[in-house]
Amino acid sequence: MTLKRARDAGTISKTALLLGYPVLLVGYLLDMVVNVTVLSLLTLDLPREATVSQHLRRLSGSGKPFQKSIANWIAVNLLDAFDPSGSHL
């Protein structure tokens, strides 16, 4: 998230951008793997989305009650602190 903010603000060097993109790619791939494996098992729901965030957003709005609880717990306790807005969902 910080890489994107710095890029958008124009405060990141080309070198930092080139070094950051591979890390971003690995993170995105890990996000997709966790979405299909861990999150699917926790929520008993196969994803229709590519990322954990998108999957959680859908479940928090239209999932079964236990899925909403899990999605909201993950967002509040694990993701909100890292979201630039302070609220992941």
C-alpha distances in whole Angstrom, upper triangle without the diagonal:
4,5,5,6,9,10,11,12,14,14,13,16,17,17,14,13,15,15,11,12,14,12,9,13,14,11,12,15,15,14,17,19,18,18,22,23,22,21,24,26,25,26,28,27,26,23,23,20,17,15,15,13,16,18,18,18,21,23,22,24,27,27,30,30,29,26,25,25,23,20,20,21,18,16,17,18,15,12,12,12,8,8,7,11,12,13,12,15
4,5,5,6,8,10,10,12,11,10,13,15,15,12,11,14,14,10,12,15,12,11,14,16,13,14,18,18,17,20,22,21,22,25,26,25,24,28,30,28,29,32,30,30,27,27,23,21,18,19,17,19,22,21,21,25,26,25,27,30,30,33,33,32,29,28,28,26,24,23,24,21,18,19,20,17,14,14,13,10,10,8,12,14,16,15,18
4,6,5,6,9,10,10,10,8,11,12,12,9,8,11,10,7,9,12,10,9,12,14,12,13,17,17,17,19,22,22,22,25,27,26,25,28,31,30,30,33,31,30,27,27,23,20,18,19,18,20,23,23,23,26,28,27,29,31,32,35,35,34,31,30,31,28,26,26,26,23,21,22,23,20,17,17,16,13,13,12,15,17,19,17,20
4,5,5,6,8,10,10,9,12,13,14,12,9,13,13,10,10,13,12,10,13,15,13,13,17,18,17,19,22,22,22,25,27,26,25,28,30,29,30,32,30,29,25,25,21,19,17,18,16,18,21,21,21,24,26,25,27,29,30,33,34,33,30,29,30,28,25,25,26,23,20,22,23,20,17,17,17,13,12,11,14,16,17,16,19
4,5,5,6,9,9,9,13,14,16,13,12,15,16,12,13,17,15,13,16,18,16,17,20,21,19,22,25,24,24,27,29,28,27,30,32,31,31,34,32,31,28,27,24,22,20,20,18,20,23,23,22,25,27,26,27,30,31,34,35,34,31,29,30,29,26,25,26,23,21,22,23,20,17,17,16,13,11,9,12,14,16,16,19
4,5,5,6,5,5,9,11,13,10,9,13,14,11,13,16,15,14,17,19,17,18,22,22,21,24,27,26,27,30,31,31,30,33,35,34,34,37,35,34,31,30,27,24,22,23,21,23,26,26,25,29,31,30,31,34,35,38,38,37,34,33,34,32,29,28,29,26,24,25,25,23,20,20,18,15,15,12,15,18,20,19,22
4,5,5,6,6,8,9,12,10,8,11,13,11,11,15,15,13,16,18,17,17,21,22,21,23,26,26,26,29,31,31,30,32,35,34,35,37,35,33,30,29,26,23,22,23,21,23,26,26,26,28,31,30,31,34,35,38,39,38,35,34,35,33,30,30,31,28,25,27,28,25,22,22,21,17,16,14,17,20,22,21,23
4,5,8,9,12,13,16,14,11,15,16,14,14,18,18,15,18,21,19,19,22,24,22,24,27,27,27,30,32,32,30,33,36,35,34,37,35,33,30,29,25,23,22,23,21,22,26,26,24,27,30,29,30,32,34,37,38,38,34,33,34,32,29,29,30,28,25,26,27,25,22,21,21,18,16,13,16,19,20,20,22
4,5,8,11,13,16,14,13,16,18,16,16,20,20,18,21,23,22,22,25,26,25,27,30,30,30,33,35,34,33,36,38,37,37,40,37,36,33,32,29,27,25,26,24,25,28,28,27,30,32,31,32,35,36,40,40,40,37,35,36,34,31,31,32,29,26,27,28,26,23,22,21,18,17,14,16,19,21,21,24
4,6,8,10,13,12,11,14,16,15,15,19,19,18,20,23,22,22,26,27,26,28,31,31,31,34,36,36,35,37,40,39,39,42,39,38,35,34,30,28,26,28,26,27,31,31,30,32,35,34,35,38,39,42,43,42,39,38,39,37,34,33,34,32,29,30,31,29,26,25,24,21,20,17,20,22,25,24,27
4,7,10,12,10,10,14,15,14,15,19,18,18,21,23,22,23,26,27,26,29,31,31,32,35,36,36,35,38,40,39,39,42,40,39,36,35,32,29,27,28,26,28,31,31,30,34,36,35,36,39,40,43,43,43,40,38,39,37,34,33,34,31,29,30,30,28,25,24,23,20,19,17,20,22,25,24,27
4,7,8,6,7,10,11,10,12,15,15,15,18,20,19,20,23,24,24,26,29,29,30,33,34,34,33,36,38,38,38,41,39,37,34,34,30,27,26,27,25,27,30,30,30,33,35,35,36,39,39,42,43,42,39,38,38,36,33,33,34,31,28,30,30,27,24,24,23,20,19,17,21,23,25,24,27
4,5,5,6,9,10,10,12,15,16,16,18,20,21,22,24,26,26,28,30,31,32,34,36,36,35,38,40,40,41,43,41,39,36,36,32,29,28,29,28,30,33,33,33,36,38,38,39,42,42,45,46,45,42,41,41,39,36,36,37,34,31,33,33,30,27,28,26,23,23,21,24,26,29,28,31
4,6,5,6,9,10,11,13,15,15,17,19,20,21,23,25,25,27,29,30,31,33,35,35,35,37,40,40,40,42,40,39,35,35,31,28,27,29,28,30,33,33,33,36,38,38,39,42,42,45,46,45,42,41,42,40,37,37,38,34,32,34,34,31,28,29,28,24,24,23,26,28,30,29,31
4,5,5,6,8,10,12,13,14,16,18,19,20,22,24,25,27,28,29,31,33,34,34,35,37,39,39,40,42,40,39,35,36,32,29,27,29,29,30,33,34,34,37,39,39,40,43,43,46,46,45,42,41,42,39,37,37,37,34,32,34,34,30,28,29,28,24,25,24,27,29,31,29,32
4,5,5,6,9,11,11,12,14,16,16,18,20,21,22,24,26,27,28,31,32,31,32,34,36,36,37,39,38,36,33,33,30,26,25,26,26,28,30,31,31,34,36,35,37,40,40,43,43,42,39,38,38,36,33,34,34,30,29,30,30,27,25,25,24,20,21,20,24,25,27,26,29
4,5,5,6,9,10,10,12,14,15,16,18,20,20,22,24,25,26,29,30,30,30,33,35,35,35,38,36,34,31,31,27,24,22,24,24,25,28,29,29,31,33,34,35,37,38,41,41,40,37,36,37,35,32,33,33,29,28,30,30,26,24,25,24,20,20,19,23,24,26,24,27
4,5,6,7,10,10,11,14,15,16,18,19,21,22,24,25,26,28,30,30,31,33,35,35,36,38,36,34,31,31,27,24,23,25,25,27,29,30,31,33,35,35,37,39,39,42,43,42,38,38,39,36,33,34,35,31,30,32,32,28,26,27,26,22,23,22,26,27,29,27,30
4,6,6,7,9,11,12,13,15,17,18,19,21,23,24,25,27,28,28,29,32,33,34,35,37,35,33,31,31,28,24,23,24,24,26,29,29,30,33,34,35,37,39,38,41,42,40,37,37,37,35,32,33,33,29,28,30,30,26,24,26,24,21,22,22,25,26,28,26,29
4,6,5,6,9,10,11,12,14,15,16,19,20,21,22,25,26,26,26,29,31,31,32,34,32,30,28,28,24,21,19,21,21,23,25,26,26,29,31,31,33,35,35,38,38,37,34,33,34,31,29,30,29,26,25,27,26,23,21,22,21,17,18,18,22,23,24,22,25
4,5,5,6,9,10,10,12,14,15,17,18,20,21,23,24,25,25,27,30,30,31,32,31,28,25,26,22,19,18,20,20,21,24,25,25,28,29,30,32,33,33,36,38,36,33,33,34,31,28,29,30,26,25,27,27,23,21,23,22,19,19,19,22,24,25,22,25
4,5,5,6,9,10,11,12,14,16,17,18,20,22,23,23,24,26,28,29,30,31,30,28,25,25,22,19,18,19,20,22,24,25,26,28,30,31,33,34,34,37,38,36,33,33,34,31,28,30,30,26,25,28,27,24,22,24,23,20,21,21,25,26,26,24,26
4,5,5,6,9,10,11,12,14,15,16,18,20,21,21,22,24,26,26,28,30,28,26,24,25,21,18,16,18,18,20,22,23,24,27,28,29,31,32,32,35,35,33,30,31,31,28,26,27,27,23,22,25,24,20,19,21,20,16,18,19,22,23,24,21,24
4,6,5,6,9,10,10,12,14,15,16,19,20,20,20,23,25,25,26,28,26,24,21,22,18,15,13,15,15,17,19,20,21,24,25,26,28,29,29,32,33,31,28,28,29,26,23,25,25,21,20,23,22,19,17,19,19,15,15,16,20,21,21,18,21
4,5,5,6,9,10,11,12,14,15,17,19,19,20,22,24,25,25,27,25,23,20,20,17,14,13,15,16,17,19,21,22,24,25,26,28,29,29,32,33,32,28,29,30,27,24,26,26,22,22,25,24,21,19,21,21,18,18,20,22,23,23,20,22
4,5,5,6,9,10,11,12,14,16,16,17,18,20,22,23,24,25,24,22,20,21,18,14,13,14,16,18,19,20,22,24,25,26,28,30,29,31,32,30,27,28,29,25,23,25,25,21,21,24,23,19,18,21,21,18,19,20,23,24,24,21,23
4,5,5,6,9,10,10,12,14,15,15,16,18,20,20,22,23,22,21,18,19,16,13,11,12,13,15,16,17,19,21,22,23,25,27,26,28,29,28,24,25,25,22,20,22,22,18,18,20,19,16,14,17,17,14,15,17,20,20,20,17,19
4,5,5,6,9,10,11,13,14,15,15,17,19,20,20,22,20,18,15,16,13,9,8,10,11,13,14,16,17,19,20,21,23,25,24,27,28,27,23,24,25,22,19,21,22,18,17,21,20,17,15,18,18,15,15,17,20,20,20,16,18
4,5,5,6,9,10,11,12,14,14,16,18,19,20,21,19,17,15,16,13,10,9,11,13,14,15,17,19,20,21,23,25,26,25,27,29,27,23,25,26,22,20,23,23,19,19,23,22,19,17,21,21,18,19,21,23,24,23,19,21
4,5,5,6,8,10,10,11,12,14,16,17,18,19,18,17,15,17,14,11,9,10,13,14,14,16,18,20,20,22,24,25,24,26,27,25,22,23,23,20,18,21,20,17,17,20,19,16,15,19,19,17,18,20,23,22,21,18,20
4,6,5,6,9,10,10,10,12,15,15,16,18,16,15,12,14,11,8,6,6,9,11,11,12,14,16,17,18,20,21,20,23,24,22,19,20,20,17,15,18,18,14,14,17,17,14,12,16,17,14,15,18,20,19,18,15,16
4,6,5,6,9,10,10,11,14,15,15,16,14,12,10,11,9,6,5,7,10,10,10,13,15,15,16,18,20,21,20,22,24,22,19,20,21,18,16,19,19,16,16,20,20,17,16,19,20,18,18,21,22,22,21,17,18
4,5,5,6,8,9,10,12,14,15,15,14,12,11,13,12,9,9,9,13,13,12,14,17,18,18,20,22,23,21,23,24,22,19,21,22,18,17,20,20,17,18,21,20,17,17,20,22,20,20,23,25,24,23,19,20
4,6,5,5,6,8,10,11,12,13,13,12,11,14,12,10,8,7,11,12,11,12,15,16,16,18,20,21,19,20,22,19,16,18,18,15,14,17,16,13,15,18,17,14,14,18,19,17,18,22,23,22,20,17,18
4,6,6,5,6,9,10,10,12,10,9,7,10,8,7,6,5,9,9,7,9,12,13,12,15,17,17,16,18,19,17,14,16,17,13,12,15,16,12,14,17,17,14,14,17,19,18,18,21,22,21,19,16,16
4,7,6,6,8,10,11,11,9,7,6,9,9,8,9,8,12,12,10,12,15,15,14,17,19,19,17,18,20,18,15,17,19,16,15,18,18,16,17,21,20,18,18,21,23,22,22,25,26,25,23,19,19
4,6,5,6,9,10,10,10,9,9,13,13,12,11,10,14,15,12,14,17,17,16,18,21,20,18,19,21,18,15,18,19,15,15,18,18,15,17,21,20,17,18,21,23,22,23,26,27,26,24,21,20
4,6,5,6,9,10,10,10,11,15,14,14,12,10,13,15,12,12,16,16,15,17,20,20,17,18,19,16,13,16,16,12,12,16,15,12,15,18,16,14,15,19,21,20,21,24,25,24,22,19,19
4,5,5,6,8,8,9,9,12,12,12,10,7,10,11,8,9,12,13,11,13,16,16,13,15,16,13,10,12,13,9,9,13,12,10,12,15,15,13,14,17,19,18,19,22,23,21,19,16,15
4,6,5,5,5,5,7,11,11,12,11,10,13,13,9,10,14,13,11,14,16,15,13,14,15,13,10,13,14,11,11,15,15,13,15,18,18,17,17,20,23,22,22,26,26,25,22,19,18
4,6,5,7,8,10,14,15,16,15,12,16,16,13,13,17,16,14,16,19,18,14,14,16,13,11,14,15,11,12,16,15,14,17,19,19,17,19,22,24,24,24,28,28,26,24,21,20
4,6,8,10,12,15,16,17,15,12,14,15,12,11,15,15,12,14,17,16,13,13,13,10,8,11,11,8,10,13,12,11,14,16,15,15,16,19,21,21,22,26,26,24,21,19,18
4,5,8,10,13,14,16,14,12,13,14,10,10,13,12,9,11,14,13,9,9,10,8,5,9,10,7,8,12,12,11,14,16,16,16,17,19,22,22,22,26,25,23,20,18,16
4,7,10,13,15,16,16,14,16,16,12,12,15,14,11,14,16,14,11,10,12,10,8,12,13,11,12,15,16,15,17,20,20,19,20,23,26,25,25,29,28,27,24,21,20
4,6,9,11,13,13,12,14,13,9,11,13,11,9,12,14,12,9,10,13,11,8,12,14,12,11,15,16,15,17,20,20,19,20,22,25,25,24,27,27,26,23,20,18
4,7,9,11,12,11,14,12,9,12,14,12,11,15,16,14,12,13,16,15,12,15,17,14,14,17,19,17,18,22,22,21,21,23,26,25,24,28,27,27,24,21,19
4,5,7,8,9,11,9,6,9,11,10,10,13,14,13,12,14,17,16,12,14,17,15,13,16,18,16,17,20,21,19,18,21,24,22,22,25,24,24,21,18,16
4,7,9,10,12,9,7,11,12,9,11,14,14,13,13,16,19,18,15,16,19,17,15,18,20,18,18,22,23,22,20,22,25,24,22,25,25,25,22,19,17
4,6,8,9,6,6,9,10,9,11,14,14,14,14,17,20,19,15,16,19,17,14,17,19,17,16,20,21,19,18,20,23,21,19,22,22,22,20,16,15
4,7,9,7,8,11,12,12,14,16,17,17,17,20,22,21,18,19,21,18,16,19,20,17,17,21,21,19,17,19,22,19,18,21,21,22,20,16,16
4,5,5,6,9,10,11,13,14,16,17,16,19,21,20,16,17,18,16,13,16,17,14,13,17,18,15,13,16,18,16,15,17,18,19,17,13,13
4,6,5,6,8,10,10,12,14,15,14,17,18,17,13,14,15,12,10,12,13,10,10,14,14,12,10,13,16,14,13,17,17,17,15,11,11
4,5,5,6,9,10,10,12,14,14,17,18,17,14,13,15,13,9,11,13,10,8,12,14,11,9,11,14,12,11,14,14,14,11,8,8
4,5,5,6,9,10,11,12,13,16,18,17,14,13,16,14,11,13,15,13,11,15,17,15,13,14,17,16,14,16,16,16,14,10,9
4,5,5,6,9,10,11,10,13,15,14,11,11,13,11,9,11,14,11,11,15,16,15,13,15,18,17,16,19,19,18,15,12,10
4,5,5,6,9,10,9,12,13,12,9,8,10,9,5,8,10,8,8,11,13,12,11,12,16,15,14,17,16,16,12,9,8
4,6,5,6,9,9,13,14,14,11,9,12,11,8,9,12,11,9,12,15,14,12,13,16,16,14,16,15,15,11,9,6
4,6,5,6,7,11,13,13,10,9,12,12,9,11,14,13,12,15,18,17,15,16,20,20,17,20,19,19,15,12,9
4,5,5,4,7,9,10,6,6,9,9,6,9,12,11,11,14,16,16,15,16,20,20,18,21,20,19,16,13,10
4,6,6,9,9,10,7,4,7,8,6,6,10,10,9,12,14,15,14,14,18,18,17,19,18,17,13,11,8
4,6,9,10,12,10,7,11,12,9,10,13,14,13,15,18,18,17,17,21,21,19,21,19,18,15,13,9
4,7,9,11,9,8,11,13,11,12,15,16,15,18,20,21,20,20,24,24,22,24,22,22,18,16,13
4,6,8,5,6,9,10,9,11,14,14,15,17,19,19,19,20,23,24,22,25,23,23,19,17,14
4,6,5,6,9,10,10,12,14,15,16,18,20,21,21,22,25,26,25,28,26,25,21,19,17
4,5,5,6,9,10,11,12,14,15,16,18,19,20,21,24,25,24,27,25,24,20,19,16
4,5,5,6,9,10,11,12,14,15,16,18,19,20,23,24,24,27,26,24,20,19,17
4,5,5,6,8,10,11,12,14,15,16,16,18,21,22,21,24,23,22,18,16,14
4,5,5,6,8,10,10,12,14,15,15,16,19,20,19,22,21,19,15,14,11
4,6,5,6,9,10,11,12,14,15,15,18,20,19,23,21,19,16,14,13
4,6,5,6,9,10,10,11,13,14,17,18,18,22,21,18,16,14,13
4,6,5,6,9,10,10,10,12,15,16,15,19,18,16,13,10,9
4,5,5,6,8,10,10,10,13,15,14,17,16,14,10,9,8
4,5,5,6,8,9,10,13,15,15,18,17,14,12,11,11
4,6,5,5,7,9,11,12,13,16,16,14,11,10,10
4,6,6,5,6,9,10,10,13,12,10,8,6,7
4,6,6,5,8,10,10,13,12,9,7,8,9
4,6,7,8,10,12,15,15,11,11,10,12
4,6,7,8,10,14,14,11,11,9,12
4,6,6,6,10,11,9,8,6,9
4,5,5,8,8,5,5,5,8
4,6,8,9,6,8,8,12
4,6,9,7,9,8,12
4,5,5,6,6,9
4,6,8,8,12
4,5,7,10
4,6,9
4,6
4
